[in-house]
Amino acid sequence: MLLQVAVDTGPTVGLVVAALLGAIPILGIMGWTAVKILGPIGQAFARRIGGRSADEEFMENRVESLAQELDQLKLQLAETQDRVDFAERLLAQHRQADQLPRG
């Protein structure tokens, strides 16, 4: 009868390399997921620590857009006033021509 002795040599280099190569895509997916999930959370946390909330940013953007709209309306009103002044001058010239004596 033969006596068999089991010798545990541990994992071979090939098995370790295969395990590492198999783990790289998994670690990459986990890292990408962490960035996608924790990115917005980190940004919100940073805004909270900095004392600025999303509402304040929204209000600043809204005020800025309203200021731009107001400037545009001022320009349009000035242009309209110029046109009204021009029309009044034309009407005044027409009345003066009617008041001249016909000869």
VOKOLRO-707333 format. One record per residue: x, y, z of N, C-alpha, C, CB in turn; residue in one letter. Coordinates in steps of 0.05 Angstrom, whole numbers, plus 5000, padded with zeros to 4 digits. Glycine has a CB too. Layout:
N
XYZXYZXYZXYZA;...
This chain:
103
501649775000500050005000501850255000498150005024M;500950444983502450694981501250905000502450804953L;503051035012502251245030502451515016503951245057L;500251665015500351915001500452145022497851954983Q;502252325018502552545036501752795021505452565047V;499852935032498853185020500653415029495853245026A;501753545010503453775017502054025007506353745003V;501554205026500154455019502254665013498254555042D;502454724987504454924979503255204977505654844952T;500655234981499455494980498755574951501255704993G;497655804948496955884921499455934904495156144922P;499155864880501355904861501356194851501255714838T;503556274839503756544829501656594807506656584817V;501156394792499056414771496356474782498956164754G;495656344804493056394816492856674828492556184838L;495056764840495057034851494757244829497657084867V;496257214807496057404785493257394773498157334763V;492157164770489457144759487357274777488656844754A;487657244803485857374822486157674820486457274850A;488557774818488958064817487858184791491958134819L;488358044768487258134743484258124742488357974720L;483057934756480157924757478958134775479357644767G;480558224795479558424814479758704803481058404840A;481358754783481759024772479159144761483859034751I;477658994744475159114734473159154756473958934713P;473058974775471159004797471859254814471158754816I;474459294819475259534834474759784818478259514841L;475059774792474560004775471560074776475359954747G;469859874774466959924775466160044802465359674769I;467359934823466760034850467660324853468059864871M;469960384842470960664844469260854828473860674834G;468460774804466760944787464060994801466360814759W;462960784813460460814827460660994851459360534836T;462860974865463261154889463461444880465861064904A;464861494858465061764848462361874840467061784825V;460861714825458261794816456261844838457061594796K;456361684859454561714881455461924901454161444896I;458061914908459062094928459762374917461461974941L;460062394891460762654880458662874886461062634850G;456162834879454063034885453663064915451362954872P;453962844930453662864959455863034971453562584972I;458362984961460563144970460363444963463163034958G;459263494939458863774931456763904949458063794901Q;454663764954452563884972453663925000450063694973A;455263735009456463765036458364005037457963515044F;459964035015461764265014460264525014463564244990A;458064544999456464784998455264845026454164764977R;454464635039453264665066455364765086452064395075R;457764655084459864745102460665035096462364565100I;460665095070461465365061459365575067462065365032G;456965485076454865675083453165755060456065915095G;453565635036451865705013450165465007453665784988R;447565525004445765304997444965334968443265315015S;443665134958442765134930440765354925441564854922A;439165424946437165634943438565904939435365644968D;440765944953442166204950443366224922444366224971E;444466014912445566014885443266064865446965754878E;440965934869438765974851437866264852436365794859F;437666384875436766654878438766854865436366724907M;441366794868443366974856443066954825446166894864E;442766714815442466694786439866824776442466394778N;437766794792435166924784435367224785432966824804R;436667334805437067624807438667724783438367704834V;440767574776442467664754440867654728444867474752E;439267444724437767434699435667654698436367154696S;434467714721432467934722433768204716430967934749L;436168244726437668494721438268524691440268504737A;438968304678439468314649436868374634440568044640Q;434668254642432068304630431368604634429868124641E;431868714657431268994663432869174645431769054692L;435369114641437069274624435969264595439969174624D;435169034586433969014559431469184557433368714552Q;429769174577427269324577427869624577425569254601L;429969714592430769994591431570084563433070044611K;433169914550433969974523431569994504435969774512L;429669804507427369804490425570054495425669554494Q;425370134521423770364528425070624517423470394558L;427670634518429070874507428670884477432170864514A;428870664463428370654434425570734428428970374423E;423670644444420870714439420371014443418970554458T;421671124464421471414469422571574446422771494495Q;424871484435425971624412424071614388428671494404D;422771394384420871364362418471554366419971074358R;417471564391415271744396416072034392414271704426V;418472114400419372384396419572444366422172424409D;420572254351420772294322418072324309422272054308F;416072164318413372184307412172444314411671944318A;412572544339411572804347412673024330412072854377E;415273014324416573224307415373214279419573174306R;414872974268413672954242410873074241413572664232L;409273014262406573124264406573424267405072994287L;408473524282408673814286409473954260410773884308A;411173834244411973954218409573954199414273794206Q;407973754200405573734183403573954190404273454185H;403174004215401274214224402274484216400874204255R;404874534218405974794210405574844180408974824217Q;405874634164405474664135402574724129406374404121A;400674624144397874684140397174964148396074484155D;398575074167397975344176399075564158399075384204Q;400775494140401875704122399675814104404275594105L;399776074098397676184081398076074052397776484081P;395876024040395975924012395876163994393575724006R;397576153975397976393959396876403933400476433957G;
